[in-house]
Amino acid sequence: YEEMVEIDSSPTTGSCTRVVRAAEARLRAASFSGTEAQVIVPEGAPEDGNLVARIEGSNRRAGAILLLAHIDVVDARREDWTRDPFTLYEEDGYFYGRGVADDKAMAAIFLDMFIRMRSENYRPRRTLKLALTCGEETSNRVNGVDYLLRNHRGLIEADFALNEGGDGVLSEDGRPLALLIQVGEKIHQVFELEVTNPGGHSSRPVPENAIYRLSMGLARLSQHQFPVQLSETTRRFFERMAGIVGGDAGAAMAQLAADPNAQAAAAYLSRNPNYNAMMRTTCVATQLDAGHAPNALPQRARATLSCRILQSDTAENVQAALERALNDPQITVRIVRRRDPSPPPPLARRILDPAERVAQRFWPGVPLVPYMLPGATDARFLNAAGIHTYGLSGLFSIPGENNAHGLNERLRVASVMTARAYLDALVREYAATP
């Protein structure tokens, strides 16, 4: 864990390849052969390396289990942080450093698990596979999961996979409330709005102005809400969290879970950005670009929209909805970055039951709650390829306290240690099934 955090793997100043080479050395020291553990570096991207490893199962007909974690991190500037972001600090019950929460804790836990299993001469019934990959955080690196699926699929082919995305929720006073398991995630699509006109000299303004027209369209769009669409995962989330949250919010959750058309309950829950994002497709303006000179009327005005689309929706449906909300044929709506659809994995008892059963040994009385992630992970590639992928970490925190991607990223020491034991016990239970 310390070694991973202290190797900078950010896109601007770091290297994923250095991280996976260090992990490979540890596996070699644990007697993993060259065919059991190998580094895969994409051609033309020498710093975007990935590691794949395997522990062969006794039943070759049983589907493998893939353990996935990304080892790239977002940039961190030393002058902005209280501590060096690429030095692991332990202070007041927390680990501090870039990537301690996202996602090097899971990467280190899985790597440590493989090394301990080999030291025990553990032989699972199902083959276990490990993939530590690059390129999850940014689009300017080679995404390791996508690359492996396209070029080395056999190395990560599996019956199902465990990934980041599902954490544990603590109360404000540190009590475990719920263990989330991610079952699906939204798809990120980028749209561009554009208005063009002839422009002219700014000394002779005219009513028709590209900036004004686009601005008025954006004002209308700011008042638009996409319809509520609950998946079975989201319905179960609200159903199970209702009693935990309690109060008016809990009552609204219970009502919406029972009746997805309960408009008052949906309106109440929409005040919470996370709940709102789980219930519907969302689009938000994130960038503006307009005009070509300070003394000229604008010939063009553009806005970028970041849309997080429910897995049951399509980019074309959202495009049509945006056109209706803007209500102006002079505002062109284009899809500028399209991501392939990725269906959610099933709410399968063979996955959920062991996860909840093992969890009761570590957090008695704490429910396992299916969850749809409003953001995105590398699960989108695996689910689209037919490898059902679930987010489950066992890492508990108070919502927002980890500050992943932000300054002074941190994670509770006790959470890491308990998650290490939980995931080890859970993987062994999964691996023992036929």
N, C-alpha and C positions, 0 to 999 in steps of 0.2 A: 504493500500500500504506500509506504513512504517512498520507495524507489519510483513507483509510477507517478505519484504526485510531483516529485522533484525533477522528473524529466519533462521539460516543456514540450507539450504536443499541440500548442495553439497554431492556427494557420499562418500567422505573420512571422513568428520567431521560433517556432518549434518543429518537432518531427515525430510523427506517429511511429516511424520505422525504428527509432531509437527505443521507444517504449516496448515494442514487440520483440526487438532483439534481446532486450533485457529479460523479458518474460520467457523467450525461447531458451536463454541460458539457464534459467532456473529449472525449466522442464528437462533440459539435457542433464543437469546435475541430479535430477530425480529419476534418471534412467529412461526418459522418453526417447525413442529412436527417431531417426530422420523421417520415417514414414508416419510416426505417431504424432509428431509436432513439427510444423513447418511455417516459415514466414512467406507470405505471398505479397510481392510488391508489384503494383500495376506498372506496366510499361509507360515510361515518360513521366512518372510521378514518384521519384525515388524516396520522398519523405512520407508517402501515404501508405505505408506498409500495414499488413494485417497478419494476425497469427491464427492458425487453426490447429487443433489438437484433438485426439480421440483416445478413449479407453474402450477397448473392444468388449462387447457383451458376449455372454455365453449363448444367447439365442439370436442367431443371425437373421431369423425370420421376423423378429420383433422390431418395430420401428425405432429409430434412434431418437434421442433427446438432445436438442441443441441448447447450449447455454451461451447467450449472446450479451456482450457489453461493448460499448464504444469507448475508445481510449483517446480520442481527440477532445479538445476543450476549446472554449472560446477564449479570445485574447484577454490578457490581464496586464495592466500597466503598473509597474512597481510604484511609481510616484503617487498613484491614486489609492493604493492599499495601505492599511495600517502595518501589515507585515509583508514580507516577500511572498508573492503569490505562488512561487514555485519552490517553497520550503514548507514542509509539513510541520505545523505547530500543534501541540496539544495544550490547551489552556481552558481552565474552568469547565472541564467536562466536554469540551468540543475539540474536534480536529478542524484546523483552518488551512486553506490552500485552494488554488484553482483546481477544480475537478474532484474535490473530496466527496461531493455529493453527486455530481453529474460528469462522468459516470464511473469514476475510477474506484469507488467503493465496491460496486458490483464486479468490476473487472478483477480487482484484487481478490475478492471473495471466491470467485469462480476459479481463478488460477491457483489460489491456495487450496481449494477443494481438490483439484486434480492432483496436486503434489501430495497431499495427505492420503488420498485414495491409493496412489501408487506406493507410498511408503508402507501402507497396510496390506499390499497385494490384493486390494479389493477388486473383485470381478463382478460387475453388475450383470443382470440378465439382459437388459437393453444396452446397446452401445451408447456411450455418452460422448458428445462432441462439444468442443469449446471454440468460440470465434470471438477474438478481440479485434475490433475493426475501427477503421478511420473514416472520416468524412461525414459523420452524422450531423455535426453542428453547422456546417457551412456548405454552400453549393459550389464553392471554388476549389474543392478538393474532390478526389475520386472517392465516391461512396463505396466503402469496402463490402457491404452486404450486397449491393447491386452488382458490383464487380465479380464477387465470388459466385453469385447466382448465374451470371452470364458466362463465366469462364471456367469455374471450378465447382459446379453445383454439387457434384458428388461429395465434396469435402464437408458440405454443411447440410446435405439432404437429411430430413428428419421427419418424424411423425408429428412432433410439435416442438415449440421453442419457448424458453423463458427469457425475458428481456426486462429492461427498465420500464418505468411508467406506472407501476402500482406500488405506492408507499403506504406506510402506516400513519394514522392521524392521532396526534396527541391533543388533549385539552390544554387550556392555558396554564394549568397547574401541573402538566406533565403526565396525566393519566392516559393510557391507551384507550382510544375510543373505537377505532375501526381499522381493519387491515384491508386496503383496497387492492383489487386485482383488475388490471386493465384488460378489458375485452373490447377492443376496437378503438379507433381514433379518427379524428377528422382529417380531411385531405386539404392541403394548402394549395390554393390556386391564386395566381396573380392576374389582375385585370388592369387595363389602362383606359381611362376616359380621356377623350380629346375633342377640343373645339378648334376649328380653323376659320379664319376670315382674311380679307385682303390686307388689313392693317392700314397704315398711313402715318402721317406726321402727327405728333402728340399736340401740336399747336392747334389742330383742327379736330378735336374729339367728336365722335359720332355715338349715337345710342348703342349701336351694335359693337360689343367689345367681348373678345374671346374670354378674357379673365372674368368679367362680370357674368357672362352666360354660364361658364363652368362653375363659378362660385354659387350661383343660384341653384344649379343642379345639385351640387354637393349639399347645399342646405336642405333641399328636399330629401336627399338620400339619408341625411343624418337622422331624419324622423322615421325612416323605414325600418320595420322589423320583419324578418323572415318568419314564416309560420312555425309553430311548435311541432316538432316531430320526435316523439319518443321511440327509441328502439327498445327492445326487450331488456338490454343491459341498462339503459338509462332509467327505464321504469323500475327495475329492481333496485337501482341505486337509491332513488327517491323513497321507495318503499322501505328499504332497510335503514336508511339514514334518518327517517322521520322521527323514530323514537329516540335516536341518539341526539339529534339537534334539538328537538323539543320546541316548545313555545309556538309562536305564530308561524315561524318558518317550518317547523316540523309538521304542523297541521296542514300547511300548504303543500308540503311534499307528499303527505299521505293522500290528500285530495287529488293531486295531479297524478299520482301513481294509479289511483283507482279510476280516474277519468281524465285522459289526456286532453279533453276539450274543456277542462275547467279553467275558464279564462281568468277569473279572479286569482286563482292559485298561481297560474303561470305568470301573471303580471307581478304578483308579490315576489316570486322567486327570481324574476328577471332583474330585480334591483341588485342582485348579487352577480358580479361579472362571471364568476365561474359557473354558477348554475345556469345563467343565461346562455353561456357558450355551449353547455351540454345539451340544451333543449332545441337549439335551432342553428341553422347556417348563419354565419356572421360575416359581414364585410366592413372594413374600416379604411378610411383614407390614411395613407402613410407617407406619401410624398407628393410634392407639387413642383411643376416646372412650367414657366410661362414667360412670354416676351423675349425679345432679342436685343433690345437697346432701351436705355432709360428715356430717350426722347422720341420713341416710336410707339404707335399703337400696336398691341400684340397681334401677331399673325397666328399664334398657336398657344394654347394652354392645355396642359396635361395634368392628370392626377393619377396616382397609382393606388389601387385598392388591394389590400391583403384580405383574401376571403378564406375562411375555414369552413369547408363544406362537409355536411353530414355524409356518411358513407352511403346513404340511400339516395342521395341527390347527384346531379351531374353538373359539370361546368356550363353546359349549354342552357340548362334550366335556370341557373343563377344568372347567366348573361341576359336572358330574356326578362328575368325579374328586375334586374338593375335597369334595363331600358324602360320598363314600365314605371319604376320608382322615379327615375330622372325626368321622365315625361317631356323629353325634348329631342326631336329627331336630329338636331344639329350636334348633339353630344354622342360621339361614336364610342361604343363599348367594345373593347377587344380583349380576348384571352391572350396574355403575353407569356405566361408560364403555366403550362398544363402538366399536372401530375396524374399518372394513371390511377384509375379507381382501385381501391383496396378493400375487399369485403371484410367485415369483422369475423373473428373466429367464433365458433359456436360456444354457447354456455354449457359446456359438456361436464357431466357429473364426474367423469373419470379424471378431470383436471381440478374441478372445484372441490370435490369431497376430500381428497388427500390434502389439498392446501389448507382447508379449514380444520381438518382433523389434527394435522401436525401443529397448526397455529394454536390450538387449544392447550397444547403442552407448554407453550411459551407465554401466551397471553390469555389465560382462562377467561371465558365469558366475552371475549372480544369477537365480534362477527366479521366474517369475510364478506366484503361488499363489492360486487361487480361495478366497474367504472368505465366510462367512455372518456378518453383523454381529449380535451379540446385542442391540444397541440399535436405534435407529430414526433414519431420515433422511427427507427429502422424497421419496426414491425410492419410498416406499410409494404415494404418490398417482399418480406417473407409471406405475409398473408396473400398478397397478389399472386405469389408463386405457388400457393396451395399449402404452405407450411404454417399451420395454425400457431399463432404467436400470442403469448400472454405476458403482460407486465406484472411482475411480482418480485418485490425486493425484501420485504420485511424490515425496511429502514423507516423507523418512526420519527416524526418531528411535528412540532407545532406548525400549522400552515404558514408559509412565508419566512420561517426563521432561517432556512438554509441559504437563502439568497443566491441560488444557483444562477450563473451568468452575471451576477452582480459583484459588488465589492465585498471583500472579506467573506467569501463563500465558506460555509462551515457545516459540520454534521456532528451530531452527538456521538461521543465515543461509545457509550452503552448501546446505542442503536446499531452501530457497526458490528459490535461483538455479538449481540443477540441475533442480528440478521445472518451473520456468518454461521451460527449454529442452526438457525431455522432452515436456511437454504440447503445446508448440508443434509439435514434430516429429511427434508422434503425431496430433494433430488434422489436420495437413496430409496425412498419409498416409491417414487415414480419408476426408478430403474429396476425395481423388483417385480413390477407388474408384467404379465405376459405380453 
